[in-house]
Amino acid sequence: QVQLVESGGGSVQAGGSLRLSCEASGRTSNRNAMGWFRGKEREFVAAIGWSGEITYYADSVKGRFSISRDNAKNTVDLQMNSLKPEDTAVYYCAARAGTGSHVYRFESHYDYWGQGTQVTVSS
């Protein structure tokens, strides 16, 4: 089993920034593909391959959000800039079992999920 814990959520005004972090523990592999999703519908936000060299973003956040990872610390971060009210949601970290050199954008591709962290952007 892999446990994922998100942190860094909060409230910010439109145009502001937040940085989310996801720490993995348990039977982790620093070669897991990782992703961020948001909302009840688990809308795809961003994904990163195990090496960190391959990333993929939803069109709605491209150019504003940046995903990165530190395999030595088993963490994946999501830097969110120029935040908009429509970015308000619970953000979830997800991990795919096994070695993940590719990036994955569908909820069904992931095996482990965190509990979520709330991001609220006011206008």
Backbone bond lengths (Angstrom), bond angles and torsions (degrees), N, CA, C in turn:
res aa  C-N    CA-C-N  psi(-1)  N-CA   C-N-CA  omega(-1)  CA-C   N-CA-C  phi
1 Q - - - 1.456 - - 1.515 110.90 -
2 V 1.313 114.48 149.29 1.459 121.73 177.28 1.522 107.61 -121.13
3 Q 1.307 115.91 131.99 1.462 120.19 175.85 1.527 108.89 -107.29
4 L 1.321 115.28 136.74 1.458 121.87 -179.78 1.515 108.59 -123.21
5 V 1.316 116.45 131.74 1.459 121.65 179.05 1.514 109.20 -128.28
6 E 1.337 115.71 120.08 1.459 121.19 178.41 1.529 110.24 -92.04
7 S 1.309 114.82 153.21 1.456 121.38 174.48 1.521 108.77 -151.86
8 G 1.329 115.82 166.90 1.452 120.24 175.16 1.511 115.30 102.08
9 G 1.316 117.53 -3.27 1.458 119.06 178.04 1.515 111.22 -69.11
10 G 1.326 116.19 170.34 1.447 120.88 179.07 1.503 111.55 165.27
11 S 1.326 115.36 -165.09 1.459 121.90 -179.49 1.516 109.68 -112.04
12 V 1.319 115.28 139.21 1.461 120.57 -178.42 1.522 108.51 -150.30
13 Q 1.311 116.23 154.98 1.458 119.79 175.87 1.524 110.69 -81.86
14 A 1.301 115.28 157.35 1.458 120.40 178.37 1.526 110.02 -54.58
15 G 1.326 115.03 137.78 1.455 120.89 -177.45 1.513 113.60 93.10
16 G 1.327 116.16 -11.66 1.452 121.10 -179.24 1.516 113.05 -82.63
17 S 1.336 115.22 -175.01 1.465 121.73 -176.39 1.521 110.75 -132.39
18 L 1.313 114.17 150.89 1.458 122.13 171.34 1.521 108.37 -142.55
19 R 1.326 115.66 153.26 1.460 120.40 175.76 1.512 108.62 -124.40
20 L 1.309 116.17 118.66 1.451 122.19 176.89 1.526 109.62 -95.06
21 S 1.322 115.00 146.38 1.458 119.76 177.01 1.514 109.63 -130.29
22 C 1.316 116.27 145.92 1.466 122.87 178.40 1.522 107.97 -128.39
23 E 1.313 115.92 121.66 1.455 120.36 179.26 1.520 109.47 -108.66
24 A 1.327 116.18 128.49 1.452 121.93 -179.98 1.516 110.49 -100.82
25 S 1.322 116.20 142.02 1.462 121.53 176.87 1.516 109.21 -145.52
26 G 1.320 115.95 174.90 1.456 119.79 -177.18 1.510 110.15 90.92
27 R 1.304 116.76 -142.76 1.462 120.99 -177.78 1.527 108.80 -84.21
28 T 1.322 114.70 65.45 1.451 119.85 -174.78 1.516 111.57 -88.01
29 S 1.276 114.15 158.84 1.450 121.38 170.33 1.518 106.21 -130.52
30 N 1.311 117.13 129.62 1.458 117.63 178.88 1.521 111.15 -74.97
31 R 1.325 116.08 10.61 1.459 120.46 174.50 1.531 111.98 -107.52
32 N 1.343 116.83 12.47 1.465 119.71 175.94 1.519 109.79 -71.35
33 A 1.321 116.85 138.94 1.454 120.01 166.02 1.524 107.55 -72.13
34 M 1.318 116.86 143.02 1.460 121.33 -175.12 1.523 109.67 -128.72
35 G 1.325 114.70 157.36 1.455 118.49 178.97 1.518 111.48 -152.44
36 W 1.309 114.42 164.71 1.466 122.65 173.84 1.530 108.16 -122.31
37 F 1.322 114.55 137.20 1.459 122.03 177.13 1.531 108.00 -132.18
38 R 1.331 116.14 167.71 1.452 117.81 179.00 1.514 111.53 -145.87
39 G 1.330 115.71 153.72 1.450 122.55 174.43 1.516 114.46 79.07
40 K 1.365 113.08 170.65 1.463 119.55 179.80 1.521 111.53 -62.59
41 E 1.311 115.90 -30.73 1.458 120.52 -178.80 1.532 112.20 -82.84
42 R 1.334 115.35 -0.43 1.468 120.73 -177.97 1.538 110.35 51.72
43 E 1.316 114.57 57.84 1.461 121.52 175.92 1.526 110.07 -67.60
44 F 1.295 116.72 131.48 1.463 121.70 179.35 1.522 110.40 -65.23
45 V 1.342 116.22 136.97 1.458 121.82 178.12 1.525 111.02 -116.61
46 A 1.337 116.52 -57.07 1.461 120.82 -176.19 1.519 109.82 -159.09
47 A 1.338 115.72 156.20 1.460 121.02 178.86 1.513 109.43 -143.85
48 I 1.343 115.47 156.34 1.460 120.87 -178.94 1.521 109.70 -144.91
49 G 1.335 116.29 137.96 1.446 121.00 176.56 1.518 110.85 -77.97
50 W 1.343 115.89 173.56 1.458 118.67 -171.70 1.518 113.19 -63.98
51 S 1.319 118.05 -32.39 1.462 120.07 -177.26 1.519 112.12 -80.88
52 G 1.318 116.95 -16.33 1.454 120.41 -175.87 1.511 113.44 85.71
53 E 1.308 117.41 -6.09 1.471 120.70 -177.07 1.523 112.22 -80.69
54 I 1.328 116.30 -26.29 1.461 120.05 -178.33 1.526 108.62 -108.86
55 T 1.313 116.07 124.69 1.460 121.97 177.26 1.524 109.11 -132.41
56 Y 1.322 115.35 160.22 1.463 120.59 -179.25 1.516 107.99 -150.25
57 Y 1.341 116.23 140.11 1.460 121.01 -174.91 1.512 111.28 -130.11
58 A 1.319 114.44 150.21 1.450 119.47 169.44 1.522 108.50 -68.63
59 D 1.318 117.11 147.98 1.460 121.01 -179.01 1.525 111.45 -57.64
60 S 1.323 116.54 -33.17 1.456 120.75 -175.59 1.525 113.62 -68.44
61 V 1.334 116.95 -17.77 1.472 119.42 -177.75 1.521 112.41 -119.87
62 K 1.312 117.16 -4.62 1.470 120.96 -177.07 1.519 110.31 -59.66
63 G 1.328 115.69 132.12 1.451 120.69 -179.09 1.517 113.92 88.99
64 R 1.343 116.71 -13.34 1.477 120.61 179.58 1.528 111.32 -114.22
65 F 1.327 117.11 -34.83 1.459 121.46 -178.28 1.520 109.99 -106.91
66 S 1.339 115.26 152.49 1.456 120.60 178.21 1.525 109.05 -141.20
67 I 1.334 115.76 128.03 1.465 120.80 179.42 1.523 109.04 -103.98
68 S 1.324 116.22 141.48 1.460 121.03 179.28 1.527 108.58 -149.23
69 R 1.319 115.77 166.18 1.461 119.54 -179.85 1.512 111.06 -144.02
70 D 1.344 114.86 154.02 1.453 122.22 174.98 1.526 105.48 -125.92
71 N 1.306 116.99 99.75 1.463 120.62 -175.09 1.520 112.82 -67.74
72 A 1.302 117.53 -25.68 1.467 120.32 177.61 1.522 111.06 -68.02
73 K 1.328 116.08 -29.62 1.461 120.94 -179.18 1.521 112.83 -103.48
74 N 1.329 117.19 -3.16 1.471 121.92 -176.34 1.528 111.65 56.08
75 T 1.304 115.72 46.17 1.466 120.33 178.80 1.523 110.82 -126.16
76 V 1.327 114.36 150.62 1.454 122.59 173.55 1.523 107.39 -130.59
77 D 1.313 116.58 128.79 1.453 121.34 -177.90 1.531 110.83 -112.08
78 L 1.328 114.04 154.42 1.458 121.00 174.20 1.523 107.50 -129.69
79 Q 1.321 116.31 106.29 1.453 121.80 176.64 1.519 108.57 -85.90
80 M 1.326 116.30 122.22 1.463 121.07 -175.97 1.523 108.96 -117.62
81 N 1.314 116.53 114.97 1.469 122.91 179.18 1.515 110.23 -114.56
82 S 1.322 115.07 164.59 1.475 121.42 178.44 1.522 110.98 48.01
83 L 1.297 115.74 49.38 1.459 120.73 -175.54 1.517 111.63 -66.14
84 K 1.337 114.65 146.09 1.453 123.15 -179.08 1.535 109.06 -120.67
85 P 1.318 117.67 156.01 1.470 119.76 177.56 1.529 112.83 -54.58
86 E 1.322 117.38 -33.36 1.459 119.68 179.85 1.525 113.36 -71.96
87 D 1.328 117.68 -5.77 1.469 120.59 173.75 1.525 111.44 -82.81
88 T 1.329 116.70 -7.21 1.459 120.74 179.41 1.519 110.47 -60.66
89 A 1.339 116.18 125.85 1.457 121.55 -178.80 1.525 109.00 179.46
90 V 1.317 115.22 170.57 1.465 120.62 165.41 1.522 106.83 -85.81
91 Y 1.321 116.74 128.90 1.459 122.25 -178.00 1.526 109.23 -103.59
92 Y 1.333 114.83 131.76 1.454 122.02 -177.14 1.529 110.70 -117.17
93 C 1.321 114.22 137.89 1.456 121.72 172.52 1.523 108.11 -93.98
94 A 1.322 116.90 144.29 1.458 120.79 -179.30 1.514 110.28 -139.39
95 A 1.331 115.63 149.06 1.464 121.83 179.04 1.520 109.65 -130.01
96 R 1.309 114.79 141.69 1.464 120.54 177.34 1.523 108.28 -100.73
97 A 1.319 117.29 133.88 1.456 121.29 -179.97 1.524 110.36 -64.62
98 G 1.326 116.34 149.42 1.444 121.24 176.71 1.519 112.16 83.14
99 T 1.299 115.31 -176.76 1.460 121.32 -179.16 1.514 109.99 -78.63
100 G 1.311 115.82 127.83 1.460 119.48 -175.84 1.509 113.10 -121.81
101 S 1.328 116.42 88.74 1.458 118.77 178.65 1.517 111.76 -80.83
102 H 1.318 116.45 -18.56 1.455 120.43 179.52 1.522 110.02 -97.56
103 V 1.335 115.38 178.92 1.456 120.78 174.95 1.527 107.89 -113.35
104 Y 1.311 115.68 150.91 1.452 121.36 -173.62 1.533 108.93 -132.89
105 R 1.347 116.68 134.27 1.453 119.62 -173.55 1.521 114.45 -113.26
106 F 1.316 117.39 -0.88 1.459 118.87 -178.36 1.520 110.90 -107.01
107 E 1.325 115.02 142.36 1.455 121.35 -179.69 1.528 111.45 -54.08
108 S 1.304 117.66 -38.43 1.456 121.97 -175.99 1.524 113.26 -67.71
109 H 1.318 117.26 -13.15 1.466 121.04 179.96 1.521 112.48 -80.86
110 Y 1.324 117.22 -9.88 1.453 120.90 -174.14 1.517 111.57 -108.78
111 D 1.318 115.28 146.52 1.459 121.49 -173.90 1.527 113.56 -107.55
112 Y 1.309 117.44 -25.41 1.457 121.35 -175.72 1.531 109.51 -128.90
113 W 1.339 115.02 142.86 1.466 120.87 -176.56 1.524 110.79 -135.36
114 G 1.321 115.10 146.12 1.451 120.28 172.49 1.515 110.63 -84.07
115 Q 1.323 115.74 179.55 1.470 120.68 -176.46 1.526 111.83 -85.04
116 G 1.306 116.85 -13.74 1.459 120.63 177.26 1.514 112.92 97.51
117 T 1.322 115.55 153.48 1.455 122.34 175.62 1.528 108.25 -136.98
118 Q 1.336 116.09 135.63 1.457 121.11 -174.28 1.521 111.44 -80.89
119 V 1.319 115.41 132.85 1.460 122.67 172.19 1.528 107.45 -120.47
120 T 1.322 116.11 124.35 1.459 121.31 179.94 1.520 109.05 -124.19
121 V 1.326 116.38 123.79 1.457 121.97 -179.66 1.524 107.92 -116.72
122 S 1.314 116.66 119.72 1.464 121.40 -179.10 1.520 110.52 -99.86
123 S 1.315 115.09 149.23 1.472 119.94 -177.85 1.519 111.36 -88.83
